[in-house]
Amino acid sequence: MNPPLQNDQFLRACLRQPTDYTPLWLMRQAGRYLPEYRASRVRAGNSFMGLATNPDFATEVTLQPLDRYALDAAILFSDILTVPDAMGLGLSFGAGEGPRFAHPLRDEAAVAALRAPDLEHLRYVFDAVAQIRRSLAGRVPLIGFSGSPWTLACYMVEGAGSDDYRLVKTMLYARPDLMHRILDVNAEAVTAYLNAQIDAGAQAVMLFDSWGGVLADGAFQRFSLAYTRRVVEGLKRERDGARIPVIVFTKGGGPWLDALAASGADVVGLDWTVDLGAARARVGSRVALQGNLDPNVLFAPPEIVAQEARAVLDAFGPPQRADGGWDGHVFNLGHGISQHTPPDHVAALVEAVHDHSRHIRQKRK
Amino acid sequence: MNPPLQNDQFLRACLRQPTDYTPLWLMRQAGRYLPEYRASRVRAGNSFMGLATNPDFATEVTLQPLDRYALDAAILFSDILTVPDAMGLGLSFGAGEGPRFAHPLRDEAAVAALRAPDLEHLRYVFDAVAQIRRSLAGRVPLIGFSGSPWTLACYMVEGAGSDDYRLVKTMLYARPDLMHRILDVNAEAVTAYLNAQIDAGAQAVMLFDSWGGVLADGAFQRFSLAYTRRVVEGLKRERDGARIPVIVFTKGGGPWLDALAASGADVVGLDWTVDLGAARARVGSRVALQGNLDPNVLFAPPEIVAQEARAVLDAFGPPQRADGGWDGHVFNLGHGISQHTPPDHVAALVEAVHDHSRHIRQKRK
């Protein structure tokens, strides 16, 4: 049995329950901006996947930012592309480059042969989840995650990151049948993968729809959101009597806020282009919101970091509504933290979010 | 004196006047997807700036897409970065790469020394405008353009394209005084530059705010939109008795549609993430809308290109409102056309837009 949670502010905010302050965590909080992470990585053969596939290393780096900062959640150290790797597409990370697949899906035969992976190939992930959860010993909740079906499909067809998504969109428009087949398989695989993370101990799960925002209106609903919704519908939402919140984050998804709020997720992630106050007014009674500081703010001096963090909190406003009920806000960046971020600026951010959000709550009383 | 216009559908749509069909032009319509363009470029020493700085070549390539397709406007062949080049930043285009500045703005001294350029350094642009206008002989209107103050600043500080805008955003957050100084100079320079294009014969002008969409809500209004508005306010809006429409296009600007509609522009460009019908309902009585097909649609077979083009026209709906007045729609892509586009797919697009938009108008009668 895992010990009870000492800090449940994050889960409470996700579920729109009262909180003492606004909880925060940071996308890629266990990452290259931390010297201790870089040291772990060197020990793991200077390889991202060397860290991710070894539960000891994954646990070590997952906990590093928590030892340094008063963050309110841990997130599994892994990559969004583990699932297609387990499907046999051959994931690798070149030096200083992004992910690359040795066997991208480029023709009808490759698409027809695609199958949801045997979860045994992802055992290292579930082992890491269980080990991290034990090591956390109830300090903060653990978030599991996956790429969304569409975002996985982008990488699976392009074979790497892209700046125009030409190959995947050509397939989408010219052969929608093939694209739907990939997305069907991905949705099945992602659902099983996240449920296995929940079984292993993940206390919330997040779907990264990192590339949903490159789709045209109409195409987004058919090729990204429909499959996100299918995953969300298939997830275990309770475990050991605790509700498992689901977070959906479509980068660039501002135009589809209402649709995302109706996706079945408990929390919708927002990037920094969105006015949090306006978003809350629109959907805050249905979902919690997560976001949305521009990570580039962290390059400014600490006093400006604090000022911009306060502006995000003020945009959302006091989470307790005039009618006494609570809306949910989880503070985060609108994108992963940059490897060039000065670590002491992150300390300033965490302090400002906690202090100012307590202050906002007191003012209302 | 220039001869009268034979096809004024584009200008009429920009000004929300009745049109016979929905006019279209394509961002980067004179470009590498056309074999005749590639041949011209070889003759110009295989150099983009070799084409752009020579009015004969610029005229030749500007007219090429019009000879092939029934497009409703020409756009000056040039680059959005001519103004900072004329400020002495040293623009070049590497083989297969994007633009690069030899002397980016990285410190206070460089920013303090920045001045709006002597327009004589941009004489080649105005000469091209005049020559293209003469060569068009009234076939269709000619659009002039510039990068927006913010978009120019991105390149001027980063020194090249960027995927995280770290340097320019660090300056924005850490030294907003320096950023405002750059934007002041850029706004003055862009206003003078576009007015000189109008004097030379441009019949509409477009501000490309290509990177406005990377800014956070709040920062966008202060660092992009405020300077766009300043440029728009300073433009000559009439020439030889004709109104000169102004188009503002912020890629990723969907979240700020209302603010953009209040920028003073006649036309707001929209990328493909935006539902045109919803945008029209929101701002269509104040501005015309330009957009918004995903250029990747052009990789699909011609019948699908036509179907997707019809979907865009249907999303906007019949431009004549129930009250008898007209809203304005200019069909375009939501981004520049890809160099890999099959030219015959563009023919299918032009035909579909003209045919279906006539059909929509007839149905209403």
Contacts between the chains, C-beta under 8 A, distances in Angstrom:
chain1	res1	chain2	res2	distance
A	164	B	296	7.1
A	164	B	338	6.4
A	165	B	296	6.6
A	166	B	296	5.9
A	166	B	299	6.6
A	166	B	338	6.5
A	166	B	340	6.6
A	169	B	294	6.8
A	169	B	296	3.6
A	169	B	297	7.8
A	169	B	299	7.0
A	170	B	296	6.5
A	170	B	299	4.0
A	170	B	300	6.8
A	173	B	296	6.8
A	173	B	297	5.4
A	173	B	299	6.7
A	173	B	300	3.7
A	173	B	304	5.7
A	173	B	308	7.0
A	174	B	299	6.7
A	174	B	300	4.3
A	174	B	301	6.1
A	174	B	304	6.5
A	213	B	273	6.6
A	215	B	272	7.9
A	215	B	273	7.3
A	215	B	294	7.9
A	216	B	272	3.8
A	216	B	273	6.7
A	216	B	292	7.9
A	216	B	293	7.7
A	216	B	294	4.4
A	216	B	297	7.8
A	216	B	334	7.6
A	217	B	272	6.6
A	217	B	273	5.7
A	217	B	274	6.1
A	217	B	275	4.6
A	217	B	276	8.0
A	217	B	315	7.9
A	218	B	275	7.9
A	218	B	311	6.8
A	218	B	315	8.0
A	219	B	294	7.4
A	220	B	273	7.3
A	252	B	252	6.9
A	252	B	273	6.8
A	254	B	254	6.3
A	254	B	255	4.7
A	255	B	254	4.7
A	255	B	255	7.6
A	255	B	273	4.9
A	255	B	274	5.9
A	255	B	275	7.2
A	272	B	215	8.0
A	272	B	216	3.8
A	272	B	217	6.6
A	273	B	213	6.6
A	273	B	215	7.3
A	273	B	216	6.7
A	273	B	217	5.8
A	273	B	220	7.3
A	273	B	252	6.8
A	273	B	255	4.9
A	274	B	217	6.1
A	274	B	255	5.8
A	275	B	217	4.6
A	275	B	218	7.9
A	275	B	255	7.1
A	276	B	217	8.0
A	292	B	216	7.9
A	293	B	216	7.7
A	294	B	169	6.8
A	294	B	215	7.9
A	294	B	216	4.4
A	294	B	219	7.4
A	296	B	164	7.0
A	296	B	165	6.6
A	296	B	166	5.9
A	296	B	169	3.6
A	296	B	170	6.6
A	296	B	173	6.8
A	297	B	169	7.8
A	297	B	173	5.4
A	297	B	216	7.8
A	299	B	166	6.6
A	299	B	169	7.0
A	299	B	170	4.0
A	299	B	173	6.7
A	299	B	174	6.7
A	300	B	170	6.8
A	300	B	173	3.7
A	300	B	174	4.3
A	301	B	174	6.1
A	304	B	173	5.7
A	304	B	174	6.5
A	308	B	173	6.9
A	311	B	218	6.8
A	315	B	217	7.8
A	315	B	218	8.0
A	334	B	216	7.6
A	338	B	164	6.4
A	338	B	166	6.5
A	340	B	166	6.6
